[in-house]
């Protein structure tokens, strides 16, 4: 995870040679301890009290939702018995009360008590119960994926307004995500203005200093041209053409200057433009301000 923010090709050798920086070391240690705390120490307590999954899912459930559930009509009355015993004559159901479903549950619940918010739907209890049913030569499915309507002997409705609404919402989100990926710009331009509002250069012109950050999001190297507009007579000083590898962020310091008499006001809107020489469809603009002295 830390390697997502700090280049992994540098992070791993630095960790192995004990030359890692302070912040990188802090976050590696932090996430190591957090992972141990959640997965090694708290364990099922994370699922029961901290994980939002169950709270989110419980809002979406209805009586036609497929859930991991125990069939009480078939399983009750519970009780141990010999494999070849006539358990029905004993008034018992298919559940032999072996508690294997409880033992394998990662959150420690008893699925036989009904639907519970702690259930994460892992189906470990289904596998454990089916194995016991096989040993007893009973039909599988005492614990299974089913619906509340099915358990009560009613018909399960597959097509229902809630399900259709969820499907429409999901398709809309998938469509928006696909559009965002397809339409994303392959170059990103950010402009940072110097803290000094303005200064006068040797020619007597008003000058502003900027730092441009050009991110090449394309999958191949690009050559970019930088321009500025917004004021007549604006003079651009700095690198106009840069090359950036795929995924590279290039920082370019530039100065803009203009004769004082051509400034219409003390604060003026300007626009920086960046475009690829190789593909003119790859371009981006960034707004900024050109600051000058107060005009009386």
N, C-alpha and C positions, 0 to 999 in steps of 0.2 A: 504493500500500500504506500509506504514512504517512497518507494522507487517510482511511483507514478508522478511524484512532484520533484524528486531529485533524480537525475539520470541514473538508471540502474547500472549502467556500465561503469559508472564512477562509484556508486554507493557500495556495491559488493566488494570490489578490491579495497576500498577505504575501510570497510568493516573488518576485512580479513587482516589488514596490515595495521589496524588500530589507529588510522589516520582520519577517521570520520569526524565531520564537524559537530559542534555542540548541539545545534538544533536537530540535525538528522539523527544523532544518537539519542536525543531526548524523545523524539517521536517513535523511533524503533522500540525503545524501552517502554514507552507509554502503551503502544498497541500490543506489545508482547504481554505486559501485565494485564491489560484489559481483556485480551483473548483468554489468558489463563483464568482470570477472575470469572468471566462469563461461562466458558466451556469446561473449566477444570474444577472450579470451586462452587459457584452458584448452581451450575448445571440446570436441572429442571426448574429451579426457581426463576430463571430467566424466562422460560416458556410460560410459567403460571402467572407471574406478576409483572414482568417487564415487556414481553413481546406483544406488539399491537395486533398480531395476526388474528388471534381469537376474537378480539373486540371488533375488528373489522369484519370478519367472516360472520359473526353472529347477527350483524345488522342485515346481511344479505341473504340469510337462510329463510326458507319457507318450508311448508310441509311436503313439498315436492322435490326438495333439494337432496341429492345423493350425499349421504353421510355414513360414517362408520358406526354401525349400530348392532346391538344384541337383540335377538328375537326372543322376547320373554314368553310368547305363546308356545314356542317349541322348547325352550330351555328350562322353564320352571315346572316343577319344583326341583331345585338343585339338590345334589347329594352324591356322595361316593357310592360306587357299586362295583361288583366284579364284571369283567368283560362279558361273560356269557350269561349274566343275570337278566331276568325278565323285569327290567326296570319300570316298564309301564304298569305292570301288575303291582309294583311297589309304590306307585303313585309319583314317580319321579319323571322329570323331563330329561332332555339330552345333555344338559349341563352337569358335569360330574364334580363341579366345584373344585377344580384343580388349581385355580387362581393363576394359571399360566398367563392369561390375558393381562392380569395386573402386574405380574413380574416383568413382562417384556415392555410394558408401557413406559416411555421415557419421561412422562410427567407423573407417573404413579397413580393414575386414576383407575377406577373400576368401571369399565364400559358397560357392565351389566346394570349399573345404576341409572342408565339413560344418557342422553346427550348432555355433555358438560363443556363449559367454555374453555377448559384446559386442554381439550382434545385437539391435537395438531394434525389429525388425519393421516398419520404415518402408516396405518394399517398393520402395524406389527402384531396387534392382538388378533387380527384376522388370520395371519399365517400361523401363529401359535395355536389358535383354536382349531384350525383345519388339520394341523398335525395330530392333535389329540383325537379329533373325530375320526381320522384315518385309523389310528390305533384301536379305537373302540368299534370300528366298522359301522360308524354312524354317518349319515350324509353330511357333507360339508355345508358351510353357510350359516352356522349358528350365530356367528358374528360375520357381518358382510357389509358391503356397500349397498345401502338400500335407502328408502325414504320413509318418513313418518306415516304417510298415507298407506304405503305398502305394508308396513308393520301392523297397522290397524285394520287391514283387510280392505282398504279403499283403493281406488284406481289412482295411479300416478299420472299427472298431466305433464307431458313433455313440453308442449308449447303453451306458454303462459305470458302474460304482459310483463312480468318482472324479468323473465329470461330474455325476452325480445328486447326490452329496454337495455339490459346489460350488454347484449350483443351489439346493438346499435352504438352504444357508448364506446365499446371496445373497438369497433371498426372505425369510428370517428377518430379516436386517439391514435390508432395505427395509421390512418390516413394522414393525420396532421404530422405525425412523426416522419412518415415517408416523405411528405412534402418538405418538411424542415431539412431533412438530410439532402434531398435532391436540390433544394433551392439555396442551400447554405453558400455563402461567398467563399471562394477559394483563396482570398487574400483579406487580411484584416489590418486596418490602419488605425492606430491610436496616436493622439497628439497630446503632448505635455508641454505647457507653456512655462518658460523660465519664471522664477519668482520675482526677478527684476522686471517691473512693468514695461519699461522701455529705456532706451539709451540713445544718445546722439553719436553717430559714427564720424569718421574723419572727413567725410564729404558733407557733413552737416545734415544728413538725413536721419529720420527717426527709425530706429532699428528695434525689432523684437526677436528674441531667441526662442527656438522650439526644439523639442526632442521628439522625433517621429519613431514609432515602433511599427515595423512592417512584418506581419506574420504570414508566411507562405503555407497555406493549408493544402496546396495541391500535392499530388504524389510524385512530382518530378521537379527538377530545378527550374526556376523562373527568373527572367530578367524584368525588373520593374522600373518604370519611369515615374518620377514624382514631380508634381506641379502644384502651384498655388494660385488662387484667383479670389476675386471679391473686391479689389480696389484697382482703379486705373493707375498705372505707373508703379505698381508693386514690383520690387526687384528681389529675386530669389537668389540666395547665396548658399551653396552647399552642394552635396552630391545629388545629382538629378537621376542617376541611373545606378541601380544596385542589383546584385545577384544574390539569390537566396536558395539554399538547398531545400528539399522537401521537408516541411515541418520546422524550418528554421525561422527564428525571430531575429531580425536585423534592426539595430538601433542607429538612427541617423540624426546627427545634430544639424540644424539649418538656421539661417538668419533671413529674415524678411526686412526690407527697408523701403522707405518711401520719402519723397520730399515733403517737408512739413506743410507747404501750401496745398498739397493734393489730398490732405487728410480731411474728410468731410466732418468728422467728429472725433472726440477723444476715445471712443470705443467703437470699433468697426468689426462687423462680421466678415470672416474670410473662410475659405474652404480649401483644404488640401486634397489632392487627387493622387491616387496611385493606380497604375494600370500595367498589365503584363505586355511586354513587347511580343512574346510568343503567342499569346491568346488574348485579344482585346476584350473578350467577354469576362475575363478575370480582372476585376477592378473594384475599388472601394473609395468612398469619400469620408472625410472627417471634418466637422465644423470646429472652428476656433475663433479667437478674437485677436485683433491687432490694436494695441493700446498706444495712444499718443498723448501729448500734453493737452491740457484743457484749452479749448478754443473760445476766445472771448469775442 
